[in-house]
Amino acid sequence: MPLTRIQSLGITDGTIVNADINASAAIAGTKLSGAGKVLQVITATDSTQRSTTSSSFVTASNTLSVSITPSSASNKVFITVTGNLYIDIAGGYALATIYRNSTNLGSADGMACVYSSSTSLPIGSMSMSVLDSPNTTSSITYQVYVRKNANPSTVYMQEPAGKSSITCFEIAA
């Protein structure tokens, strides 16, 4: 039986559709482009309980901090924080926010708040996220800051058995 040779006539642009691609096909990340692509992810965690008696925002933890260097000044950075807060006085508020270097990305009252209606130390979620436009290709640091609103009181971040985290995603513009 003679062998038949198949000639490659080439594939013209636009002739391959999604249905022609095997579900397990791997596509190199370098072939993906465009706005919305995640370029880098950096995360930090802290499992140590922290506290403050400050009524001004102070760093919650030097370890709950992430430095990132955007590859383009037009790219965005999405920051997300999880953990918990509580305060030791009835009628008090524990407040948290995210700073970019020395800039508060939230309001004067922060982005997360836990209110105590009793002295039973209610634990509340410290869940914050923000899409930042840092407009730089220099290294920047994102860090969690906390404060209280009542005197005398103490704000606690992180229950003894838990963990807080901060994660930054650089997003292509």
Buried (B, 14 or more C-beta within 10 A) or exposed (E): EEEEEEEEEEEEEEEEEEEEEEEEEEEEEEEEEEEEEEBBEBEBBBBEBBBBEEBEBEBBBEBBBBEBEBEEEEBBBBBBBBBBBBBBBEEBBBBBBBBBEEEBBBEEBBBBBBBBEEEEBBBBEBEBEBEBEBEBEEEBEBBBBBBBBBEEBBBBBBBEEBEBBBBBBBBBB
